[in-house]
Each structure stands twice: as structure tokens, then as C-alpha cells.
């Protein structure tokens, strides 16, 4: 039982690390962004432009992770942080989902 718990904790930590990488990239691009851990333990990143916002999560397992919006849109793998960052800035500026 503890091995399963340790595996879950390691996956949550990996997701947090990937979201923080995206957070720093979005900050570099000048976006208003915030990373939070809600009560359910899933890390979320929220990017805001005016009254419009987009929520991004890191999904995946076993070493294969990708960025996904709360609406289920796949943004790209975690290796393409710059591309995903530019895409999110474009989505919030154009108010596109």
C-alpha cells in the first residue's frame, strides 16, 4: 500500500515541476499567471487576460506527460514548453478555447 502511495506522490511532484516550468515561461512572456494546488491535490495553472482565463493541468503517467486545458484540449508535450506558452498567450489574447 505504501508503494502505491509513494508512486502517486512522485507523479504529483512531476506534474508540479512541469507546471512550474510552464509558469516561468509564461511569466517570461509577460502573462498574468498563477499556480495553485486545490484541495483535491491536482496542481493547476491559471492564465488570465482581462476577464478571460484559461486553466491548464499536467496530465499523464509513467514518464509521458502533456499539458491539457480544463476543457480537454491537448496543448502539447511537456518538452515543448515555449510552444505551449506562446499558444496559451495567443488563446487568452484572442479569447479562444
Secondary structure as GFF3:
##gff-version 3
##sequence-region A 1 97
A	DSSP	alpha_helix	2	28	.	.	.	ID=ss1
A	DSSP	beta_strand	32	37	.	.	.	ID=ss2
A	DSSP	beta_strand	43	49	.	.	.	ID=ss3
A	DSSP	beta_strand	52	61	.	.	.	ID=ss4
A	DSSP	beta_strand	64	69	.	.	.	ID=ss5
A	DSSP	beta_strand	74	77	.	.	.	ID=ss6
A	DSSP	alpha_helix	81	94	.	.	.	ID=ss7
###
